[in-house]
């Protein structure tokens, strides 16, 4: 587990740097979001993990992120930026609670 720490740190640094550059430059956000969806799969392939075993994790991540996004959008629609932040935190807490049952 600790052997993969450098890989995670490198991928995280690349992701943070790229995201910062795109947001700072005001470029198109769609390609960045699309690339971010492929990053976990790319990291798993670099770590030589079998992708077939990771499908349940990918499905859970998609559901978790989808519910969190829905809560953030709901909060943003009602209360602006602070509502989005609070909605995201509440949505994350709810999905983490649900994940605790599994």
Secondary structure, 3 states (H helix, E strand, C coil): CHHHHHHHHHHHHHHHHHHHHHHHHCCCCHHHHHHHHHHHHHHHHHCCCCHHHHHHHHHHHHHHHHHHHHHHHHHHHHHHHHHHHHHHHHHHHHHHHHHHCC
